[in-house]
């Protein structure tokens, strides 16, 4: 039985890695008229890293992000791109030094302001607190990730 204790502690610790970063979890939103209904985690990662610059309809992608020191952005980094903030900044800078097109981004101070920015800016995408979406649900579209909606079992974002 004593040999099982370390294994059980490891399993409990690993389960905590998938706990929600923010109450209610995260949601990925785009303007209501965006033709995309869902993304895979790999596609979302490429968008957040700036590796994909246009939507299928050729509209430029703009990442609307909340404060980089805030919980939502840190949760986005850890769960989607699996990088720390310094690693993420270094990645973005290295892309520019390689001559790649830089990530188009707009910074806002909160999830409600990110929702307003996405609603009014074609091509934009943001990861926000899922609980804040109801306020502008008619102006933005919540994307499925890996075929799941926020709150559904198996939804990959915390």
Secondary structure, 3 states (H helix, E strand, C coil): CHHHHHHHHHHHHHHHHCCCCCCCCEEEEEECCCCCCEECHHHHHHHHHCCCCECCCCCECEEEECCCCCHHHHHHHHHHHCCCHHHHHHHHHHHHHCCCCCCCEEECCCHHHHHHHHHCCCCEEEEEEHHHHHHHCCCEEECEECCECCCCCCCCCC
